[in-house]
Amino acid sequence: MARAWVYDRNKDKAYREAVAKAKAAKRTPPGRWLVRYYDPAGNQKSAGTFKKKPDAENKQNEIEAQLRDGTYRDPSAGKVLLNEIAEKWLATRTDIAKSTWWKYRGLLDNHVLPRWGDVPLNAIHNEDVAVWVAALQKPRDEGGSNLGASQTRHAHALLSMVLAWCVPRRIPINPAKAVPLPKRSDAEHVYLDHVQVDRLATCAGSLRTRYQQMTAASKVNRALILLLAYTGLRWNEAAALRVGRIDLDHRRVRVSVAFSEVKGDLLEQLPKTGKPRTVPLPASIVPYLRPLVEGRSKNALVFTTARGHPLRIRNWRNREFDKALNAAKLDGLGLTPHKLRHTAASLAIAAGADVKVVQQMLGHATATMTLDRYGHLFPDRLDEVADAMDEARLRAVA
């Protein structure tokens, strides 16, 4: 049985009457040649009418080729609104952490769906996505969303993932691909030197309330800041660090879990890359960690408030970290707890660490990611390599 064929509508009395009425009214008659076919599910479909038979036959051949090589798409499938598809896509993402799921939910609600929710999939075009990406970065008084480079890239990545999920069944290609994206500015990185790190840690450990009492976390602040600045742990990894994961004798920290805050609840999950890692501890910060580790249960959190509660990033940053920045005269640099990772990377590279060591320490998925972010910090060793090769050559030919 033919999967696609051309039907002559002139065989139908109703069609002939319609043509006669159109001619009497001096209107263009409806197309004579109708292309029909069976889709992969066995449902009979229509591909439209044509005035000329060769045009209908071309359409017939096109559909037959698509059905044969598996590239056929139901034309109505691309008319579905992005809002409907995005909700289906998000519902299937049971493979990601809860914190990541809620991050996607926020990006959809705040940036993706307001622009694309009511747009059919087949009406989303590459140039329109590019305009949207540019608008995300514009100030609000210019009609934009005032997002930074990183958040803009996250919003675009989410739209691209949803659209990629629709290829090839609903749309032939992902229109969000190859859209120019903003580069992360080096200004987003803040690098402290050893003296600045020590000053910040000292000030954080000396914080007092207006009544000259120790703040909720001043007892652990110094050790925490030194750990962040010299190991590159992410904040949520350090906050979830338990006593049994620190080996002070061998100066190692095992990073196996991280906190994520979802609707006010702290949940333990795997680190960002989904893989545990081991990082080294400089000997000079071991004495600051020892009082927080020795004599305590292996399952106890290393860093807590004075009342034994887990540290939460918003409270700690507002009540402890920002005040320490001010006391250390480091405010105005745009430094955040997370950006202490940049300091850890820069200090490690300055000490001679190669890219693989820095990658492992920071928990990057690939060395390429490490080079993309910190490649400019690695020293130019071209002359060193050339001199070594020259020495080897002279030694060999002599």
C-alpha positions in Angstrom: 0.0 0.0 0.0 1.3 3.5 -0.9 2.3 5.6 2.1 1.7 8.8 0.2 -0.4 9.5 -2.9 -1.9 12.3 -5.0 -5.7 12.4 -5.1 -7.6 14.2 -7.9 -10.4 16.2 -6.2 -12.1 16.7 -9.6 -13.7 13.2 -9.0 -15.8 14.7 -6.2 -19.1 16.4 -6.9 -18.6 18.8 -4.0 -15.3 20.0 -5.3 -16.7 20.6 -8.9 -19.5 22.7 -7.4 -17.0 24.6 -5.3 -14.9 25.4 -8.5 -18.0 26.5 -10.3 -19.0 28.9 -7.5 -15.5 30.3 -7.3 -15.4 31.0 -11.1 -18.9 32.6 -11.0 -17.7 34.9 -8.2 -14.5 35.5 -10.1 -12.4 34.0 -7.2 -9.5 31.6 -7.4 -10.8 28.0 -7.4 -9.5 25.7 -4.7 -6.5 23.4 -5.5 -7.4 20.3 -7.5 -4.6 18.0 -6.3 -4.7 16.7 -2.7 -1.7 15.0 -1.2 -2.6 12.3 1.4 -0.4 9.9 3.4 -0.3 7.5 6.3 1.9 8.7 9.2 4.1 6.3 11.2 1.2 5.5 13.5 -1.0 4.5 10.6 -3.2 7.6 10.8 -4.3 9.1 7.5 -3.1 12.7 7.1 -3.4 15.5 4.5 -0.4 17.5 3.3 -2.5 20.2 1.6 -3.9 20.9 -1.9 -2.0 22.1 -5.0 -3.2 23.8 -8.2 -0.6 21.9 -10.4 -0.1 18.1 -10.3 3.7 18.3 -10.5 3.8 20.4 -7.3 1.6 17.8 -5.6 3.9 15.0 -6.8 6.9 16.8 -5.4 5.2 17.1 -2.0 4.3 13.4 -2.3 8.0 12.5 -3.0 9.1 14.7 -0.1 6.8 13.0 2.4 7.7 9.5 1.2 11.4 10.3 1.6 10.8 11.5 5.2 8.8 8.5 6.1 11.5 6.3 4.6 14.5 7.8 6.3 12.8 8.5 9.6 12.9 12.3 9.4 9.1 12.7 9.2 7.5 15.2 11.6 3.8 15.7 12.1 3.2 19.4 11.1 0.9 19.8 14.1 3.6 18.7 16.5 5.6 21.9 16.0 2.5 24.0 16.7 2.6 23.1 20.4 3.4 26.1 22.7 6.8 26.1 24.5 5.0 26.5 27.8 3.4 23.0 27.5 6.7 21.4 26.3 8.8 23.0 29.0 6.5 21.7 31.8 6.7 18.2 30.3 10.5 18.4 30.0 10.9 19.6 33.6 8.6 16.8 34.9 10.9 14.2 33.3 14.1 15.6 35.0 14.1 13.1 37.8 17.8 12.6 37.2 18.9 15.9 38.7 19.3 17.1 42.3 16.4 18.9 43.9 18.3 22.2 44.1 19.0 22.0 40.4 15.4 21.3 39.7 14.3 24.4 41.6 17.0 26.4 39.8 15.5 25.3 36.5 12.0 26.1 37.8 13.1 29.7 38.7 14.8 30.3 35.4 11.7 29.1 33.5 9.3 31.2 35.5 11.4 34.4 35.6 13.2 34.5 32.2 12.2 31.8 29.7 8.4 31.5 29.9 7.6 35.2 30.1 9.1 35.5 26.6 8.6 32.2 25.0 5.7 30.5 26.9 3.0 31.4 24.4 5.1 30.9 21.3 4.7 27.7 19.1 7.9 25.7 18.8 8.0 26.1 15.0 7.8 29.9 15.4 11.0 30.2 17.5 13.8 31.3 15.3 17.5 31.7 15.8 17.6 35.4 15.3 14.7 35.9 17.8 16.6 33.9 20.4 19.7 36.1 19.8 17.6 39.3 20.4 16.2 37.8 23.6 19.7 36.9 24.9 20.8 40.5 24.3 17.7 41.9 26.0 18.4 39.8 29.1 21.6 41.8 29.6 20.1 45.3 29.1 19.2 47.5 32.1 15.6 47.3 33.3 15.0 50.9 32.3 15.8 49.9 28.7 13.3 47.0 28.8 15.9 44.4 29.7 16.4 42.0 32.7 19.7 43.4 33.9 21.3 39.9 34.1 25.0 39.3 34.3 26.9 37.1 31.9 26.6 33.9 33.9 22.8 34.2 34.6 22.2 35.1 30.9 24.1 32.0 29.9 22.1 29.9 32.4 18.8 31.2 31.0 19.8 30.5 27.4 21.1 27.0 28.3 17.7 26.1 29.8 15.8 27.2 26.7 18.3 25.3 24.6 17.8 22.1 26.6 14.0 22.3 26.2 14.2 22.9 22.5 16.8 20.1 22.0 14.3 17.8 23.7 12.0 18.5 20.7 14.4 17.6 18.0 13.7 15.9 15.6 10.1 14.8 16.5 8.7 18.3 16.7 11.2 20.6 15.1 14.1 19.8 12.7 16.8 21.7 14.5 17.4 23.5 17.8 17.0 27.3 17.1 18.9 28.2 20.2 22.1 26.7 19.0 25.0 28.9 17.8 23.5 32.0 19.4 26.2 34.5 20.5 26.5 34.4 24.3 28.2 36.9 26.6 31.6 35.9 27.9 32.2 35.7 31.6 34.1 38.9 32.5 37.4 38.6 34.3 36.0 41.3 36.6 33.8 38.6 38.1 36.9 37.0 39.5 38.5 38.4 42.6 42.0 37.3 43.7 43.2 37.9 47.2 46.9 37.5 48.1 48.1 35.7 51.2 48.1 38.8 53.4 44.6 39.8 52.4 43.3 36.3 53.1 44.8 36.3 56.6 43.5 39.7 57.3 40.0 38.7 56.3 40.1 35.5 58.3 41.4 37.3 61.4 38.7 40.0 61.2 36.0 37.3 60.7 37.2 35.4 63.8 37.2 38.6 65.9 33.6 39.7 65.1 31.5 40.9 68.0 27.9 41.9 68.4 26.8 45.4 69.4 26.9 44.1 73.0 30.5 42.9 72.5 29.5 39.2 72.5 30.9 36.7 70.0 28.8 36.5 66.8 27.0 33.2 66.0 29.8 31.9 63.9 32.9 33.9 64.9 34.3 30.8 66.6 34.5 29.0 63.2 34.9 31.9 60.8 38.7 32.0 60.7 39.1 28.3 59.9 36.2 28.4 57.4 37.6 31.3 55.4 41.1 29.8 55.4 39.6 26.5 54.2 37.7 28.2 51.4 40.6 30.3 50.3 43.2 27.5 50.3 41.3 24.4 49.2 38.7 25.9 46.7 35.8 24.1 48.3 32.4 25.5 47.3 30.4 27.1 50.1 27.8 24.3 50.2 30.6 21.7 50.3 32.3 23.3 53.3 29.0 23.8 55.1 28.2 20.1 54.8 31.7 19.0 55.8 31.7 16.5 58.6 34.4 15.7 61.1 35.0 12.2 59.7 35.9 13.6 56.3 38.9 15.5 57.6 42.3 13.8 58.1 44.5 16.3 59.8 47.5 13.8 60.1 47.6 13.4 56.3 46.3 16.9 55.6 43.4 15.7 53.4 39.7 16.6 53.1 37.3 14.3 51.5 34.5 16.1 49.7 31.6 13.7 49.2 28.4 15.7 49.9 27.2 19.2 49.6 24.2 21.1 51.1 21.4 22.5 48.9 18.6 24.7 50.4 15.2 23.9 49.0 12.2 25.9 50.4 14.1 26.5 53.6 15.3 22.9 54.1 18.9 21.8 53.9 19.4 18.7 51.9 22.5 16.6 51.4 23.5 15.8 47.8 26.5 14.8 45.8 29.0 17.6 44.9 28.3 19.7 41.8 30.0 17.3 39.3 28.4 14.3 41.0 31.7 12.8 42.0 33.5 12.9 45.4 37.1 14.3 45.5 40.0 14.7 47.9 41.7 18.0 48.4 45.0 18.8 50.2 45.3 21.0 53.3 48.2 23.4 53.8 49.9 22.6 57.0 49.6 26.1 58.3 45.8 26.0 58.5 45.7 22.6 60.3 46.0 24.2 63.8 42.8 26.3 63.1 40.8 23.2 62.1 42.1 21.0 65.0 39.8 22.4 67.7 36.8 22.0 65.5 37.6 18.3 64.8 39.3 16.6 67.7 37.1 14.9 70.3 33.9 15.3 68.2 31.7 12.7 66.6 32.7 11.7 63.1 29.2 12.6 61.9 29.2 16.1 63.4 29.3 19.1 61.1 32.7 20.9 61.3 31.2 24.4 60.9 28.1 25.3 62.9 26.7 28.3 64.8 27.4 28.7 68.5 24.1 26.8 69.1 25.2 23.9 66.9 23.0 24.7 63.9 24.2 24.3 60.3 25.5 27.5 58.6 23.2 29.0 56.0 24.8 31.1 53.2 22.5 34.1 53.4 22.7 34.5 57.1 26.4 33.9 57.3 27.2 36.2 54.4 25.1 39.1 55.7 25.9 38.7 59.4 29.5 37.5 59.3 31.3 37.6 56.0 30.3 41.1 54.8 31.1 42.6 58.2 34.5 40.9 58.1 35.1 42.4 54.6 34.4 45.8 56.0 36.6 45.4 59.0 39.4 44.1 56.7 38.9 47.0 54.3 38.3 44.6 51.5 34.7 45.7 50.8 34.2 47.1 47.3 36.0 44.3 45.6 32.8 42.4 44.9 34.1 39.5 46.9 31.7 36.7 47.9 32.2 33.4 49.8 32.0 31.5 46.5 34.6 33.8 44.9 37.2 32.6 47.4 37.5 29.7 45.0 39.1 32.1 42.6 41.7 33.0 45.2 42.4 29.3 45.9 43.0 28.7 42.2 45.2 31.8 41.8 47.3 30.9 44.9 47.7 27.3 43.7 48.8 28.3 40.2 51.2 30.8 41.6 52.7 28.0 43.8 53.4 26.0 40.6 50.3 23.7 40.4 49.5 22.4 37.0 46.1 22.5 35.4 45.2 18.9 36.4 46.0 19.6 40.0 43.9 22.7 40.0 41.1 20.8 38.2 41.0 18.1 40.9 41.2 20.6 43.7 38.3 22.7 42.5 36.2 19.7 41.4 35.9 20.9 37.7 34.4 18.3 35.3 37.3 18.8 32.8 40.7 20.4 32.6 39.2 22.5 29.7 36.8 24.1 32.1 39.7 25.0 34.4 41.7 26.5 31.5 38.7 28.5 30.3 38.4 30.1 33.7 42.0 30.4 34.9 44.2 29.9 31.8 45.3 33.5 32.0 46.8 32.9 35.4 49.2 30.2 34.3 52.7 31.6 33.6 54.0 31.9 30.1 56.5 29.0 30.0 57.4 29.1 26.2 61.0 30.3 26.8 61.4 27.7 29.5 60.3 24.9 27.2 62.3 26.2 24.3 65.5 26.4 26.4 65.0 22.8 27.7 64.5 21.5 24.2 67.6 23.4 23.0 69.7 21.9 25.9 68.5 18.4 25.0 69.3 18.9 21.3 72.9 20.2 22.0 73.5 17.3 24.4 72.3 14.8 21.8 74.2 16.1 18.8 77.4 16.6 20.8 
